Amino acid sequence: MGIRKLPPGEPVFIELSGCISRYHAPLGRLIRLGGISDADARMAEVTAAAFNAVVAALRPGARARDVYAAWQAVVDNAGLSHYRRHHCGYCVGVSQPPSWTGGNTVTGLRHDSDLEIRTGMSFHILSWLMGTGKGDDFVSNTVLLTETGPEVLTLTPLGPIVR
């Protein structure tokens, strides 16, 4: 595979993780090179609002399906009721390479999950809106549920990011 020059507006998907003592805090962004379309800029507003809705829904005693419903409600209200994902985040924490999920299965925030959310849980929250037909964007951060509420562990702005 050779080197290719990416055209202006080309999205580049970046996902990485900070790690301390095998505890992982992944984050991801869709970065645009040289510019962003109006549709993608509008989608970036939706992904940020949906991400924030998930953070607000992460409370002790909530069910994973309710957290997913908070994400989906923002997506639906943006005129994307046709768009569904299998989850809007998953548990992360202590793990061994090559995974930061803590094992070979993913415990996700799914529409049908009865998982009870508890203090001390950490989640890689994904606000993933790709292939919507109305613009594309992706943001993710790790969120830890503390005694005082959810804490976003990463400081990178939600975006959109254009370089």
N, C-alpha and C positions, 0 to 999 in steps of 0.2 A: 504494500500500500504506500503510495507516494503522499507527498504533502499537497494539500489543496487549499487554496485561498477561499475563505468563507465570504460570501457576498454580504453587503449591508442588510441589516434586518434579520440575518440568520440567527435563529435561537441556538444557544449552546447550553446543554443540560449539565449542571455541576452538582454533584452530591459528594459530601465528604463527612468525616466524623472526627471530633475531638475525642481523646481517650486519656483517662487518668485511672491507673490501676485496674485496667480492663473494663471500666465503666465508660460506655460510649454515649456521645451526644451528637447524633448526625444532624445535618442540615442540608438543604438543597435549594437551588435557585435556577431559574431559566434566565439566562443572560442574553440580551440582544446586542448584536454587533452593529454599530453605526446608525441605528435608528430603530423605531418601533412603530408598527401600524396602529391606527386609532382603535381597531378592534382588539388587538393584543393589549393595548393600554387600558381599555375598558375591562378586559378580562383580568388584568392585574388588580384592579379595584375589587373585583368579585373574589379572587383568590384570597386577598388580604382580609376582606370582610368575613369570608367563610372560615379562614384560619382563626380569626378573633372570636367567632361564634363557638368554635370547638373549645378554645381556651376558656371561655365563659361557662361552657357546659361541664367542664371537668370539675366536679365536686364530689366529695366523699358521699357514697351511697347512690350516686347516679349509675345508670346502666350504660354499657357501651352503646347499645342501640339508640339511647337518647342523645348521646354525644354525636353519633353519626347523623341523627335526625336534625340536630342543630346545623351541621355542615350542609346537609341536603336542602334544608329550608332556604338558606342563602342562595344556593345554586338554583333552586326552583324559582325563587323570587326574581332572579336575574334573567328569567325567560329560558332557563335550561332544564326544564322538568324532564326532558328526554335523556338527560345525562346522568348516568349512575356509575359508581365505582364500587369495588368489592370492599373497600374500607377507606377511612379518612385518617388512619394512623394505626400504629401498632406499638406494643410494649418493647422497650429497650432497656438495657442496663448492663450488668456484668455479663461478659461473654468471652468466647474463645474464637480465634480466627477460623474461618473467614467471615463470620457473621457477627453483627452487632445486635441481633435479636435475642441472644441468650440461649439459642438452641436451634434445632432443625425445623421447628414449626413456628408460625407467626401468630401471636395472639393479637388480633386486630380489633379496631373500633368499627364493627360491622353492623349493618342494618338489622340483623337478626340475632345479635349477641346479647346474652343475659349476664355477661361479665359485670360484676360489681366494681365500681371505681373506688379505690381506697387511697388514703394518704400514704405517701412513699412510692407510689407507682410513677414510672416515667414512660412517656410516649413520644415516638417520632410522629408528629402531626403533619399530615400531607394534605395540602390544598392543591389538588392536581386537576386541572381543567385543560386537557389536551384533546384535540380532535372534536371540539364542540360544534364546529361549523360557524361559530361566532367569535373566534379569537382563541388564542392559547396562552396559558400561563401555568406556572408551577412554583410553589413556595413550600418549604418545610422547615421545621425547627423541632428541637426536643423540648418538651415541657415536663417538669417535675411537679407533682401534686404535693405541696407542703402543708403543714398545719395551718398556715395563713392563706392558702389558696394556691392556684397554679402559678408556677414560675417558669417563664421562657428562659432557657439556659443559654441561648445564643443572642448576640447583639447585632447581627447583620440585618439591615433594613429589609422589609418585605419586598420593596420594589415598586415599580419595575426597575430593573437594572439595565441601563444602556451604556455600552462602552464603545 
